[in-house]
Amino acid sequence: MEKLKPKPGEIIPWEVHEKEYENILGDKEILKQEWQNLEVIAFRFIWAILTDF
């Protein structure tokens, strides 16, 4: 299995989730963009918690 390295600001790369859901109906680009938006929020939250202590 290929190990994907997250880009800066990512927790779990989109490519990992894309493989989990084989039958994505609709526009994959919209889903990818929304996933990346959630990743940014999660990353910033974790970073804020870590830097507060």
Beta strands, then each sheet from edge to edge (+ up, - down):
end
